[in-house]
Amino acid sequence: MERISLKIVGASGQGIISIGEILAKAFKRSGYCVFGYREYMSLIKGGHGSYQIDVSDALIRSTEEHVNVLVALNHHGFEQNLSELKEGGVLVHESKDWKFSSQHQAIIKKNKLQVVFLPIEEVLAKLKAKPILGNVFFAAFVWAAFGGDKVLLKELVSERFSKKKDQLTKNMQVIDEGFAHHTMHTSALHVALPAPDKQWSKQLLLTGSQAMGLGIVHAGCRLYAGYPMTPSSPLLSYIADIQNETGMVIKQAEDEITAAQMMSGANFMGTRAITATSGGGFDLMSETVSLNGMIENPSVFVLAQRPGPATGLPTWTAQGDLLMAIHTAHGEFARCVMAVSDSDDAFRLMPEAFNIAEEFQTPVIVLTDKQIAEAIYTQKPYDQGAMQINRGKLIVQPTALKKLRSGDRYDPKITDGISVRWLPGSEAVTYCAQGDEHSADGSVDETAANAVTQIEKRMRKAEAMKKTLLDPELFGGQNPDVLLVGWGSTKGAILDVLENLTKSGVGYLHFTYLWPLRTEKFEKLAAKAKKVIFIEGNHNGQLETLLRQECGYRDGEHIRKYDGRPFFYDKLHDQIVSITSA
């Protein structure tokens, strides 16, 4: 497998995303697997940002720390990112008469870098084109350097700017100039790609948020209530963008508390609904999580993680909220916590989240993070016939509804803790659903005996749920001497490393369902392995902590990352090799 990486850097508002998305689609349609990664500061405009595209003839699921080509839309770009170029890499910039510092000159010489200046201002002035079209010129020049097809690039630019027909002619002229400039300015510049594989051109190219949004729609969800908070905002934006096609109700509430309450009310009335937020927003939702635990109401929360505490690094990534998801909200009650890891299970697990919520009448918290939410994945078309809707013990048949008693709703004698449920307005007896401790029909009951029976009823659901959840999945060696353990967005980088390790006998155990936590498979594998390495995007090793808590495991080494950046394939590869070779 070969992989080539391209990074576009500059200030937000300069068209970084435009160049990145156009080139990502161009690579994919030309027969390459693409993985895209964005970095940007928490500013509306300005601030240093980047859009990186990793390209291969084989499946890739992560990004590299070091790149082959760096495109700098301003001088801050190569000042900050020049050291990320691989040996023999290419820097393309537009800073006229720029004098590189002695430090940068040393880097250029040591790594044998090619430096290409593009006179974009002169070209645009000649064409009487707006400055923003400089990003199209960059895209054309770089695409030509990769040996790309000019006709395909023109098609993609036409698609992207189809609503700005008055600018299309200028865009086409700029593309012609970009290709011509590549030929006359530096005919020696060419970035070799591996041979294409047409299977990739037939696949989807989408973000993790888009994949999750499609999964939510596929789950039969009819209402999304949320309040914008990065990195959950792209999910809200996408769901809103396709509202006319789905017919869903999309509500941007005035705050996270309202959003959580609207979602809960809709689910209580029988409509599948969801809300999504990030750290501080989820703090505000925690009381509603607890309420749903008490009234045994199906509810689905998406928690998009970012580094904290407080505002922290709002536009960066982390895996720091696992323990919060498991322990948030007051009191003891059953809940399910699961984590998506890529565009495949971001789609596939959303119907599962709703099914678990309804089957066990409990809150389900789905963890994602900024890396998944905004990464660009090459994805096989989804199997839309695989999902089955399971509404659990919801009673809707008229004959069955007439036989119900009020005390059936919270009947403490149910062995698995899951009693029947029916909807308000049904032709059946009524019951109370309230935050106070209650008896079988929902009436307030503060007696000691009732408290014991109702708490035990609700907690039995956790054991019943645990029996139905799938074990963690093992990749690579099935009896590994070295066992890698992780969850969430670490999966892509770990699997890419796993496929390219020269050593055999390495396996990766991936946890999707994190609470209730099934530990049997881990215990068996860890007992046989010579080394166990936990890989997590947090400081304290939160999954490692849970495994120690649940099964007493005390050994193992770890690789942790908590700088707001994801695990990079090349850096993680070296870290794993270093530990396994020791």
C-alpha positions, 0 to 999 in steps of 0.5 A: 500500500502506498499513501500520499498526503497533501496539506493546505494551510492558511487562514480561515476564510481563504478558501482552505475548505474549498480547495480541500473538498474539491481535491478530495473529490477529484482523488476519489473520482479518479480511483483513490481512497481518501481520508480528510482531516481538518484543523482550525482555531475557534475563530469565525475568520482568520487564525491558522487552519488546515485541510489535509488529504491522505490518498492511497490505492488501498483502504486508509482510515487515518491521517499522517503527521508528515506530508508530501505536499504543503500548500501555503495560502499565506506565509504563516502556513509554511512558517508553522508547517514547513517542518511537517514535510517529508524528505523530498516534499514540495512546498507551494506558496504565494508569498512573493520575494519571501526570505526564508529564515536560516532555520527554514533554509536548513530544513529545506536543505536537509529534507531536500524540499522543492519550493514553488512560488506561484504569482497568484496576484499577477495571474488574477489581475491579468484575468480580472478575477477576484482574490478569492479565486486564488484557491481555485488556481492553487487547486488547479496547479496542485491537481496538475502536479498530481497528473490529474484530469483538467476536465474532471476538475472543471466538472467539480468546480462547476458543481461546487459553484453552480449557484454562482453562474456569473463566476463560472467563466472566471473559474474555468479561466483560472483552472486553465491558467493553473494547468498552464502555469504548472507546465511552463513554471516547473515542468519537473514538478510531479507527485507520483501516485500509485495506480488507481483502483476504480472501486474507490470511485464508486464509493461515498465520500462523506464526513462522520457527521453526515454518516451519523445523520444518515444513520439517524434518519435510517433509524426512523428518527422524526425529531432532532432538537439541539443547540449549536456547540462544536463539534456537534454543530456539523450534525445539526447543520447536516440534519437541517440541510436535508430536512426537506427530503426527510420531513423531519422536525428540526428545532434549534432550541434556546439552550441545551436544557430545552433541547434535551427536554424536547427530545425526551418529551417526543420520545415519551409521546412515541416519536423517535427523537435525538439531541446532540451536544458537547461537554458543557452542553451535556453538563446542562443536559445531565438532569434530563438524563437522570429524569429519563432514568427515573421515568424509564423513558427511551432517550438518545443523546449524542455527546461529541467530545472535545478537550476540556475542562470548561471551554477548553479547546472547542475546535479540537478533539479528545476522548475525555468524556467517557467517564462523564457519560457513564457517571453523569446525572445524579442517582443510580440507574441503568444506561447504555454508553456506546462510541462510534469510531468511523463513518461505517458505525456512525451510520450503523450504530444509530438505529442500534442506539434507538433500539436499545433505548426503547428495548430497555426504556433507558437513556443511551449516550452515543459518544463521538468526537471532533475527529470523527465528526469532521473527518472525510471518509471513503465509505462503501454504500450502506446496507439499508436493509440490514436495520430492524426497528425494535420498539421493545415492550411498547403496547399499541394493539387495541385489545392488549391496551384494554387489558392494561392496569396502571400498575403494569407501567412500573411493575417491580416484579418484572424479572429483567426490570423492563415493564410494559410501556404505552403511549399517552392518549392510548385507549388504556388506563393512565399512569403517572410519569414523574421525577419523584420515587413512585410505586408501580402506577407512578404515584409518589411513594417514599416508603423504604420498601417501595424505594428498594423494590423500584431501585432494584427493578431499574438496576436489573435492566443494566444486567439484562442489557449487558447480556445482549450487548456484543463483545469487543471486536478483535482485529489482526492476530486472533491469539495475539502476543501483543494486545492493543486496546482502544475505543472510538476514533483511535480505531482508524489509526490503529487499524492502519498501523496494524495492517502495516506492521512487519511483526505478526502476533499483534491484535487490536481489541476494539470496544464499541459498547462501553457501559455496561462493560463486557470484560470476559473477552479482554480478560482471556486475551490479556491473560495470554498476551505478553504485552497489553497496550491501551491507546486512548485520547485522554490523560488518565486512560479512562477505558483502562480505568474502567477495565481495572474497576470492572475486572481488576486488571492491573498490568499493561502499558499505554499510549495516551494523547491529549493535545487536541490532535488525533492519533497520527498514523506515522507517529502511532506506528513508531510508538507501537513499534518502540514498545513492542520491540522493547 
